[in-house]
């Protein structure tokens, strides 16, 4: 028989061991792949080995321009949090069961913590970063707003970030899912009253052997070809499709080439003296350097 006032009993130690084993079993790895269909945000290329620094500086940049584009967003989120807190408190009144009370307290703590506008999610692929955004933020609108300003100011704000692509839709890398997602993203261009315009497709595929670029392009372009004309050099709208592993991001960009193909390195370096020749070659060199180690079929 164990002495009174002594250490934990054998039963308590056994329960503690089972709890720790369960905790370890459900603990996520440090670089777990948490990207899933239904998310929206930004697909980013980075310097090799600088993915976390790229994510940090990209989030700083996104927050800077989100504050300008959505000046009242944080206040609206704070008001929603306050309302959720009040609702939780009302629901907890009259609760006698201790387990229900604990659940209410947990919900209350969660409601008091305002959601982040942007969150870094590792892709587990060198040179590639995914930034998830808050549900009220439109990735396409924010990128367009940001690059319209950066093209004018050309003020360097990042060191490790290359291309910054809006992910209006994140879906699986299955061809039928990509076609559905592309139609949703290009909804306005496919409307019956849409004015004829020019378009282009940019399709990159990384670490996905089951999907071929030659299959994606005609399937996605077919509905757009009915009313619009392809222009690979100066399209007004460009549908950017980025496939990596089992996931795919899709975004629509206006004046993609005029915005330096959304490449921050090219944008910030274009006025510096280089030995690479023409702006087109400089853009290609920057893309290759930033994405080195992340092969694509572009």
N, C-alpha and C positions, 0 to 999 in steps of 0.2 A: 504494500500500500504506500502511495506517495505521501511524503510529509506535507502537513499543512503549511502554507506560506512559502513552499519551495518553488522550484521552477515550473514551467508549463507541463501539464500532464501529457501522457503519450497520445491521448485522443486529440488534444489541442495541437500538438506538434504535427500529427498526421493531417489535420485539417489545414494547417498553415502550409504544409508541403504541397497538398493538392491545390490550394489556391495559387501558390507560386507557379506550379506547373501549368495551370490553366492560363495564368497571366502571360507566361512565356510563350505558350502555344499561340495565343492570339496577338502577340506583339508583332507589329509590322517591321520588316527590315528597313534599314536606314534609307535605302534607295529603291523602295518599292514602286511598282508601276501602278499609279492610282488614276490614270486617265481613263475615262469611260465615255460611252456615247451619251449625248445630251448636254455635255458641258459646252461652254463657249469661253473664248479667251484669245490667246495669241500664240502662234507658232514662231519660235525664235531660233536663229542660228547663232552660235557663239564661237569664240576662240577655243581651241582644244585645251582641256584642263581648266578652263575658266567658267564652267557652266554656272556655278553658284554665284560668282561675281557678276556674270552677265545677267542672271536673274535679278540680283539685287539692284543693279543700276537700271535695268529695264523697268522694274516696278517703280523705282523713284521717278523715272521719266513718265511713265503712264499716270502715276498719281499727280504729277505736276500738271499735265494737260487735262486729266479728268476733273481736277478742281476748277479749271477754267471752263470746261465744257458743261460740267454738271455742278454749278456753284452751290446748290442747295441740297445735294445728294446726301451728304453726311448728316445734315440736320434732319432730313426726312427719315433716314435710317434710325437716328437717335429717337425720334418720335415714335416710330414703329416699335422700337425696343421698349420704350416706356409703356406703350399700350399692351404689349405682350406681358410685361411684368405685372401690370394691374390685373390682367385676365388670370394670370397664374395665381396671384394672391387670392382672388375671388374664388377660384376653383378649390383652393386649399382650405377654405373655411369649412369647418364642420367635419373635417376628415379625422377619423379616430384611429384608423389602422396605421401602425407605425411604418409599414412598407410603403403605403401610399404617400405618407407624409415625406418620407425620404425621397421618393420619386418626384414629388412636387418641389422639394428643395433643389434637386438637381436641375429640374427644368427652369427653376427661377434663376439659378446661377448662369445657365446657358443663355437665358434671355437678357441678362445684364451685360453680356459680352457682345459688343457690336461686331458684325461680320467684317472681315477684311475685304477691301475692294479688289485686291489682286493677291493671288497666292501661287507660289512656285511649286510645280509638280514635276519631278524628275521623269525623263523619258527613258532612262537607262541606256541611252545612245550618246556616244561622244559628239559634242558640238551641237546638240539639239536640246532645246528647252521649251517647256510648255508653261504658260502663265494663265491660270484660270481667273476669270473676272466675275464680279458681282452681277447678279441676274439683271439689274436695271441698266447696266452699261452695254452699249452697242459697240462691239469691237470694230466694225467697219467704219462707223461714224467717228470713233475716237482716233483711229489710225489716219483717216482722211484729214481730220482737223489737225492732228499733230504734224503730219508731213507737209501739209500746205504751209504751216508756219516754219518748219525747219528748212524747207527749200528756200525760203526768203532770208532767214537769219543765218543759216549755215553755222550756227554756234555749236561747237562740239559739246555733247552732253554724255557720251558713252565712250568706253574704251574697248570693251570685249564683245559688243553686240554687232551682229551683221544684219541679216534680213529680219524684219519684224512684220509678220503676216497676220492679218485678222483671221480668227477662227470663229466665224459666225455660227458654224455648225461643226460639231465633232461627232463622227460616226465610225462604224467599223470599216475595214478595208475591203469588204465584199463589193463587187462591182454594182450590184443592184442597189445597195445602200448608198454608194457614192452618187449614182445617178439620181436617186430620190433627193439626197441632200443638195445636189447641185441645182435641181429644179426649185427647191425651196429657197435657196440663196438667191437665185436669179428670177424669183417670182415676178418682180416688176417688169423685167425684160420679156417675160413670157406672157404677160397680160395681153388680152385682145386689143386694147387701146394703146399699147406701147408703140412709140415712134421708132421706126427703123434706125439702127445705129450700127456701130462696128464693135466687134468683140474679139477676144483672144483667150486662149487657154494656156495656163502654166501648170504642168503636171510633173511632180517629183515623187519618186518611189524609192523608199529606203528600207532595206531589211524585210522585204515582203516578196518572196519568190513566186507566190501564187498569183500575183497581179502584174499584168503587163501594161505599159504605157500605151501601146498600140491598140489595146482593147478599151482603155478608159476614154481616150480622146474622141473617137467617133461616137461612142455611146452618150457622152455628155454634150457634145456639140450638136447632135442631131436636132433636138428641139429648138435650139437657138438659130440654126441654119434656115429655118422656115421663114423668118422675118428679117434676120440681121446678117451682116456681111463680115467675114473674117478679115482681120487686119493685124498681121503679126508685128508690124513696126510701130503703128500709131493708133492702136485701138482705144476707143473711149472707155470701154469696160473690159477688165481682165478677170477671169475666174481662176483663182489660184487654189490648186488642189495639192495638198501635202500628205503623202501616205508614209507612215512609219510603223513598222511591225504590224500589229493587228488594228491600228487606228488610222483615221483620216480626218484632216481638218479642211474646211472649205470656206473661202471668203471671196467677196467681190470688191474689186478696187477700181476706182475711176482714175484714168490717166496714170496707169501703172508705170510706164516707161518714163514719163515726165517726172515722176517722183522717185527716180533712180532705182526702180524695181524694189522700192521699200528697203534698200540697203543703206544702213546708217554709215557704214565704213566708206562707201562710195560717196555718199552725200557730204560727209565731213572732210574727206580727203581730196575732193575734186579740184580744189584751188591750190593744192600743194604741188610743188615741182616733183615730178616723178619721171622715171626712165621707162615707163611701160608703154608710152606712145599715146594712142587715141583714148578718149573717154570710154569708148566701148570696150577696149582691151583692159582698161583700168577696172571697169565694173566686173568683167569676167575674172580678172586676177583676184579682186577682193572676194568675190563669191567663192572661188576655188580655195583661197586661203582660209576663209572663215569656216567653210564646211569640210575642210580636209579631215578625212577619217569618217565622214558620214556619206558614203557613196549614194548617188541618186542616178536616175535614168533621164535626167533633164537633157 
